[in-house]
Protein backbone atom coordinates (compact mmCIF):
# COMPACT_ATOMS: atom_id res chain seq x y z
CA UNK A 1 0.00 0.00 0.00
CA UNK A 2 0.99 3.63 -0.54
CA UNK A 3 -0.14 6.16 2.08
CA UNK A 4 -0.36 9.88 1.38
CA UNK A 5 -0.74 12.27 4.33
CA UNK A 6 -1.41 16.02 4.13
CA UNK A 7 -2.67 18.71 6.52
CA UNK A 8 -5.33 21.38 6.10
CA UNK A 9 -6.44 24.25 8.32
CA UNK A 10 -10.07 24.33 9.46
CA UNK A 11 -12.01 27.35 8.26
CA UNK A 12 -11.99 30.37 10.57
CA UNK A 13 -15.00 31.88 8.86
CA UNK A 14 -17.87 32.28 11.34
CA UNK A 15 -20.27 31.49 8.48
CA UNK A 16 -18.81 27.96 8.40
CA UNK A 17 -19.83 27.24 12.01
CA UNK A 18 -21.57 23.84 12.13
CA UNK A 19 -20.95 23.44 8.40
CA UNK A 20 -20.43 20.01 6.89
CA UNK A 21 -17.49 20.20 4.53
CA UNK A 22 -17.07 17.24 2.12
CA UNK A 23 -13.56 16.15 1.25
CA UNK A 24 -13.48 13.77 -1.76
CA UNK A 25 -10.37 11.99 -3.02
CA UNK A 26 -10.24 10.52 -6.53
CA UNK A 27 -7.89 7.80 -7.66
CA UNK A 28 -7.23 7.48 -11.38
CA UNK A 29 -5.06 4.67 -12.76
CA UNK A 30 -4.53 2.56 -15.87
CA UNK A 31 -3.23 -0.97 -16.40
CA UNK A 32 -2.24 -3.47 -19.06
CA UNK A 33 -3.24 -7.09 -18.71
CA UNK A 34 -0.35 -9.11 -17.32
CA UNK A 35 0.82 -12.61 -18.09
CA UNK A 36 -0.71 -14.06 -14.95
CA UNK A 37 -4.28 -15.09 -15.80
CA UNK A 38 -5.24 -14.57 -12.17
CA UNK A 39 -4.40 -10.87 -12.38
CA UNK A 40 -7.19 -8.48 -13.00
CA UNK A 41 -7.74 -8.08 -16.68
CA UNK A 42 -8.32 -5.08 -18.84
CA UNK A 43 -11.49 -3.39 -19.71
CA UNK A 44 -13.96 -6.14 -20.53
CA UNK A 45 -15.22 -4.02 -23.42
CA UNK A 46 -11.78 -3.97 -25.05
CA UNK A 47 -10.36 -7.09 -26.76
CA UNK A 48 -6.87 -5.69 -27.24
CA UNK A 49 -4.76 -6.97 -24.31
CA UNK A 50 -2.03 -4.41 -25.05
CA UNK A 51 -4.34 -1.39 -24.84
CA UNK A 52 -4.13 0.29 -21.38
CA UNK A 53 -7.43 0.29 -19.61
CA UNK A 54 -8.46 3.22 -17.29
CA UNK A 55 -9.94 2.83 -13.83
CA UNK A 56 -11.31 5.36 -11.33
CA UNK A 57 -12.00 5.11 -7.59
CA UNK A 58 -13.02 7.71 -5.00
CA UNK A 59 -13.68 8.10 -1.28
CA UNK A 60 -15.50 10.84 0.62
CA UNK A 61 -14.73 12.03 4.16
CA UNK A 62 -17.24 14.48 5.67
CA UNK A 63 -15.83 17.05 8.10
CA UNK A 64 -18.09 18.99 10.47
CA UNK A 65 -16.78 22.32 11.76
CA UNK A 66 -17.37 22.64 15.50
CA UNK A 67 -16.56 25.75 17.56
CA UNK A 68 -17.08 26.74 21.18
CA UNK A 69 -20.03 29.12 21.55
CA UNK A 70 -20.19 31.03 24.83
CA UNK A 71 -23.06 33.07 26.21
CA UNK A 72 -22.95 35.31 29.29
CA UNK A 73 -25.72 36.76 31.43
CA UNK A 74 -25.03 39.41 34.07
CA UNK A 75 -27.45 40.17 36.90
CA UNK A 76 -27.61 42.53 39.86
CA UNK A 77 -31.00 41.14 40.97
CA UNK A 78 -32.67 44.58 40.82
CA UNK A 79 -30.20 46.00 43.32
CA UNK A 80 -30.04 49.70 44.13
CA UNK A 81 -26.78 51.39 44.99
CA UNK A 82 -26.80 53.56 48.10
CA UNK A 83 -23.89 55.57 49.53
CA UNK A 84 -21.56 53.26 51.44
CA UNK A 85 -23.47 50.17 50.30
CA UNK A 86 -22.16 46.92 48.80
CA UNK A 87 -23.36 45.80 45.36
CA UNK A 88 -23.06 42.22 44.09
CA UNK A 89 -23.01 41.23 40.42
CA UNK A 90 -23.39 37.65 39.20
CA UNK A 91 -22.20 36.49 35.77
CA UNK A 92 -23.33 33.12 34.36
CA UNK A 93 -21.32 31.72 31.45
CA UNK A 94 -22.86 28.89 29.37
CA UNK A 95 -21.25 26.98 26.51
CA UNK A 96 -23.72 26.34 23.71
CA UNK A 97 -21.40 25.07 20.96
CA UNK A 98 -20.32 21.52 20.14
CA UNK A 99 -16.70 21.94 21.17
CA UNK A 100 -14.85 22.57 24.41
CA UNK A 101 -13.98 26.20 25.19
CA UNK A 102 -10.44 26.67 26.41
CA UNK A 103 -8.62 29.54 28.14
CA UNK A 104 -11.96 30.98 29.22
CA UNK A 105 -12.04 34.38 30.92
CA UNK A 106 -14.63 36.99 31.85
CA UNK A 107 -13.60 40.64 31.80
CA UNK A 108 -15.48 43.54 33.36
CA UNK A 109 -14.29 47.13 32.93
CA UNK A 110 -15.10 48.96 36.18
CA UNK A 111 -12.82 51.95 35.61
CA UNK A 112 -15.77 54.35 35.63
CA UNK A 113 -16.84 52.91 39.00
CA UNK A 114 -13.37 53.52 40.39
CA UNK A 115 -13.36 57.06 39.00
CA UNK A 116 -16.60 57.70 40.92
CA UNK A 117 -15.04 56.51 44.21
CA UNK A 118 -16.20 52.87 44.25
CA UNK A 119 -13.91 50.14 45.58
CA UNK A 120 -13.47 46.61 44.23
CA UNK A 121 -13.97 44.19 47.14
CA UNK A 122 -14.08 40.59 45.87
CA UNK A 123 -14.34 38.53 42.71
CA UNK A 124 -14.39 34.79 41.97
CA UNK A 125 -10.83 33.86 40.89
CA UNK A 126 -10.46 37.48 39.82
CA UNK A 127 -7.76 40.12 39.58
CA UNK A 128 -8.03 43.88 39.06
CA UNK A 129 -5.61 45.63 36.72
CA UNK A 130 -5.93 49.04 35.06
CA UNK A 131 -9.61 49.23 35.97
CA UNK A 132 -10.50 45.84 34.44
CA UNK A 133 -11.55 42.84 36.54
CA UNK A 134 -10.52 39.53 34.96
CA UNK A 135 -12.08 36.25 36.06
CA UNK A 136 -10.19 33.07 35.10
CA UNK A 137 -12.48 30.09 34.39
CA UNK A 138 -11.57 26.44 33.75
CA UNK A 139 -11.86 24.88 30.31
CA UNK A 140 -15.57 24.43 29.62
CA UNK A 141 -16.78 21.20 28.00
CA UNK A 142 -19.98 21.14 25.98
CA UNK A 143 -22.98 21.95 28.18
CA UNK A 144 -20.93 23.35 31.05
CA UNK A 145 -22.08 26.34 33.11
CA UNK A 146 -19.81 28.54 35.23
CA UNK A 147 -20.88 31.30 37.64
CA UNK A 148 -18.67 34.10 38.96
CA UNK A 149 -19.54 37.01 41.25
CA UNK A 150 -18.12 40.45 41.99
CA UNK A 151 -18.77 42.86 44.86
CA UNK A 152 -18.20 46.61 44.84
CA UNK A 153 -18.36 49.13 47.67
CA UNK A 154 -20.05 52.45 46.91
CA UNK A 155 -18.48 55.64 48.26
CA UNK A 156 -20.04 57.43 51.20
CA UNK A 157 -20.40 60.49 48.99
CA UNK A 158 -21.94 59.98 45.55
CA UNK A 159 -20.66 62.36 42.84
CA UNK A 160 -23.03 65.02 41.58
CA UNK A 161 -25.59 63.87 39.03
CA UNK A 162 -24.76 60.15 39.19
CA UNK A 163 -28.18 58.49 39.00
CA UNK A 164 -27.14 55.07 37.66
CA UNK A 165 -24.04 53.22 36.58
CA UNK A 166 -23.56 50.55 33.91
CA UNK A 167 -20.84 48.01 33.28
CA UNK A 168 -20.44 45.26 30.70
CA UNK A 169 -19.22 41.70 31.33
CA UNK A 170 -17.53 39.96 28.38
CA UNK A 171 -16.85 36.21 28.00
CA UNK A 172 -13.75 35.23 26.03
CA UNK A 173 -12.05 32.02 24.89
CA UNK A 174 -9.11 31.15 22.64
CA UNK A 175 -11.17 30.15 19.60
CA UNK A 176 -13.42 32.18 17.31
CA UNK A 177 -16.92 32.50 18.72
CA UNK A 178 -19.71 32.14 16.13
CA UNK A 179 -22.18 34.42 17.95
CA UNK A 180 -20.21 37.37 19.40
CA UNK A 181 -23.23 39.50 20.46
CA UNK A 182 -24.18 37.12 23.30
CA UNK A 183 -20.61 37.10 24.61
CA UNK A 184 -21.27 40.34 26.46
CA UNK A 185 -24.04 41.60 28.70
CA UNK A 186 -24.46 45.08 30.23
CA UNK A 187 -26.16 45.69 33.56
CA UNK A 188 -27.40 49.11 34.67
CA UNK A 189 -27.84 49.65 38.40
CA UNK A 190 -29.73 52.70 39.74
CA UNK A 191 -28.16 54.87 42.42
CA UNK A 192 -30.44 56.10 45.18
CA UNK A 193 -28.89 59.39 46.27
CA UNK A 194 -29.86 63.06 45.97
CA UNK A 195 -28.55 66.36 47.34
CA UNK A 196 -30.72 68.11 49.93
CA UNK A 197 -29.87 71.74 50.56
CA UNK A 198 -30.75 73.67 53.70
CA UNK A 199 -30.12 77.35 54.48
CA UNK A 200 -30.55 79.58 57.54
CA UNK A 201 -30.03 83.31 58.08
CA UNK A 202 -29.59 85.57 61.10
CA UNK A 203 -28.76 89.22 61.76
CA UNK A 204 -28.05 88.72 65.48
CA UNK A 205 -30.21 91.73 66.35
CA UNK A 206 -33.50 92.47 68.01
CA UNK A 207 -33.74 95.95 66.43
CA UNK A 208 -31.70 98.47 64.49
CA UNK A 209 -31.77 102.23 64.03
CA UNK A 210 -31.65 104.29 60.89
CA UNK A 211 -28.04 104.49 59.73
CA UNK A 212 -27.04 101.26 61.42
CA UNK A 213 -25.09 98.68 59.55
CA UNK A 214 -26.52 95.16 59.68
CA UNK A 215 -24.53 92.04 58.82
CA UNK A 216 -26.55 89.01 57.79
CA UNK A 217 -24.89 85.65 58.43
CA UNK A 218 -26.11 82.96 56.03
CA UNK A 219 -25.31 79.31 56.77
CA UNK A 220 -26.00 76.58 54.23
CA UNK A 221 -25.41 72.84 54.13
CA UNK A 222 -26.13 69.70 52.14
CA UNK A 223 -27.97 67.19 54.32
CA UNK A 224 -28.45 64.77 51.40
CA UNK A 225 -26.19 61.91 50.28
CA UNK A 226 -25.04 63.21 46.88
CA UNK A 227 -22.85 66.14 45.93
CA UNK A 228 -24.87 69.22 44.91
CA UNK A 229 -23.54 71.14 41.91
CA UNK A 230 -24.14 74.59 40.50
CA UNK A 231 -25.09 76.22 43.82
CA UNK A 232 -26.82 79.62 43.64
CA UNK A 233 -27.78 81.63 46.74
CA UNK A 234 -30.00 84.70 46.40
CA UNK A 235 -30.65 87.15 49.24
CA UNK A 236 -33.41 89.60 48.31
CA UNK A 237 -32.85 92.93 50.08
CA UNK A 238 -35.93 94.80 51.32
CA UNK A 239 -36.55 98.42 50.30
CA UNK A 240 -34.81 101.21 52.22
CA UNK A 241 -31.67 99.15 52.81
CA UNK A 242 -28.42 99.84 50.97
CA UNK A 243 -25.94 97.08 50.11
CA UNK A 244 -22.41 97.65 51.38
CA UNK A 245 -20.42 94.40 50.96
CA UNK A 246 -20.51 90.62 50.87
CA UNK A 247 -18.00 87.85 51.57
CA UNK A 248 -17.02 84.92 49.30
CA UNK A 249 -17.61 86.75 46.03
CA UNK A 250 -21.19 87.81 46.71
CA UNK A 251 -22.36 90.57 44.37
CA UNK A 252 -25.40 92.81 44.03
CA UNK A 253 -27.64 92.30 41.01
CA UNK A 254 -30.70 94.48 41.04
CA UNK A 255 -32.00 94.35 44.60
CA UNK A 256 -30.55 90.91 45.39
CA UNK A 257 -27.16 89.66 46.56
CA UNK A 258 -26.00 86.52 44.72
CA UNK A 259 -23.40 83.88 45.57
CA UNK A 260 -22.40 81.05 43.24
CA UNK A 261 -20.47 77.87 44.15
CA UNK A 262 -19.43 74.89 42.04
CA UNK A 263 -20.45 72.19 44.50
CA UNK A 264 -21.39 71.30 48.05
CA UNK A 265 -20.64 67.82 49.41
CA UNK A 266 -22.98 65.94 51.77
CA UNK A 267 -22.40 67.14 55.33
CA UNK A 268 -20.46 70.19 54.21
CA UNK A 269 -21.41 73.43 56.00
CA UNK A 270 -20.48 76.88 54.69
CA UNK A 271 -21.17 80.45 55.77
CA UNK A 272 -21.37 83.74 53.85
CA UNK A 273 -22.15 87.25 55.03
CA UNK A 274 -23.79 90.37 53.57
CA UNK A 275 -23.60 93.83 55.13
CA UNK A 276 -26.21 96.55 54.53
CA UNK A 277 -27.08 99.96 56.02
CA UNK A 278 -30.57 101.02 57.14
CA UNK A 279 -31.80 104.02 55.15
CA UNK A 280 -35.27 104.48 56.63
CA UNK A 281 -37.11 103.01 59.62
CA UNK A 282 -39.63 100.23 59.34
CA UNK A 283 -39.82 96.43 59.40
CA UNK A 284 -37.07 94.99 57.21
CA UNK A 285 -37.85 91.48 56.06
CA UNK A 286 -35.59 89.81 53.55
CA UNK A 287 -35.55 86.22 52.31
CA UNK A 288 -32.65 84.05 51.23
CA UNK A 289 -32.98 81.01 48.95
CA UNK A 290 -30.58 78.31 47.79
CA UNK A 291 -30.79 75.97 44.82
CA UNK A 292 -28.53 73.79 42.68
CA UNK A 293 -28.52 73.02 38.96
CA UNK A 294 -30.75 69.94 39.35
CA UNK A 295 -28.30 67.38 37.94
CA UNK A 296 -28.77 65.25 41.05
CA UNK A 297 -32.57 65.29 40.77
CA UNK A 298 -35.15 67.44 42.53
CA UNK A 299 -34.36 68.60 46.03
CA UNK A 300 -36.55 66.53 48.35
SULJOSUL-V570686 format. One record per residue. N is the residue number from 1. SS is DSSP state (hx for helix, st for strand, lp for the rest). Layout:
N,SS
N,SS
This chain:
1,lp
2,lp
3,lp
4,lp
5,lp
6,lp
7,lp
8,lp
9,lp
10,lp
11,lp
12,lp
13,lp
14,hx
15,hx
16,hx
17,lp
18,lp
19,lp
20,st
21,st
22,st
23,st
24,st
25,st
26,st
27,st
28,st
29,st
30,st
31,st
32,lp
33,lp
34,lp
35,lp
36,lp
37,lp
38,lp
39,lp
40,lp
41,lp
42,lp
43,lp
44,lp
45,lp
46,lp
47,lp
48,lp
49,lp
50,lp
51,lp
52,lp
53,st
54,st
55,st
56,st
57,st
58,st
59,st
60,st
61,st
62,st
63,st
64,st
65,lp
66,lp
67,lp
68,lp
69,lp
70,st
71,st
72,st
73,st
74,st
75,st
76,lp
77,lp
78,lp
79,lp
80,st
81,st
82,lp
83,lp
84,lp
85,lp
86,st
87,st
88,st
89,st
90,st
91,st
92,st
93,st
94,st
95,st
96,lp
97,lp
98,lp
99,lp
100,lp
101,st
102,lp
103,lp
104,lp
105,st
106,st
107,st
108,st
109,st
110,lp
111,hx
112,hx
113,hx
114,hx
115,hx
116,lp
117,lp
118,lp
119,st
120,st
121,st
122,st
123,st
124,lp
125,lp
126,st
127,st
128,st
129,st
130,lp
131,lp
132,st
133,st
134,st
135,st
136,st
137,lp
138,lp
139,lp
140,st
141,lp
142,lp
143,lp
144,lp
145,st
146,st
147,st
148,st
149,st
150,st
151,st
152,st
153,st
154,lp
155,lp
156,lp
157,lp
158,st
159,lp
160,lp
161,lp
162,lp
163,lp
164,st
165,st
166,st
167,st
168,st
169,st
170,st
171,st
172,st
173,lp
174,lp
175,lp
176,lp
177,lp
178,lp
179,lp
180,hx
181,hx
182,hx
183,hx
184,st
185,st
186,st
187,st
188,st
189,st
190,st
191,st
192,lp
193,lp
194,lp
195,lp
196,lp
197,st
198,st
199,st
200,st
201,st
202,st
203,lp
204,lp
205,lp
206,lp
207,lp
208,lp
209,lp
210,lp
211,lp
212,lp
213,st
214,st
215,st
216,st
217,st
218,st
219,st
220,st
221,st
222,st
223,lp
224,lp
225,lp
226,st
227,lp
228,st
229,st
230,st
231,st
232,st
233,st
234,st
235,st
236,st
237,lp
238,lp
239,lp
240,lp
241,st
242,st
243,st
244,st
245,st
246,st
247,lp
248,lp
249,lp
250,lp
251,st
252,st
253,st
254,lp
255,lp
256,st
257,st
258,st
259,st
260,st
261,st
262,st
263,st
264,st
265,lp
266,lp
267,lp
268,lp
269,st
270,st
271,st
272,st
273,st
274,st
275,st
276,st
277,st
278,st
279,lp
280,lp
281,lp
282,lp
283,lp
284,lp
285,lp
286,lp
287,st
288,st
289,st
290,st
291,st
292,lp
293,lp
294,lp
295,lp
296,lp
297,lp
298,lp
299,lp
300,lp
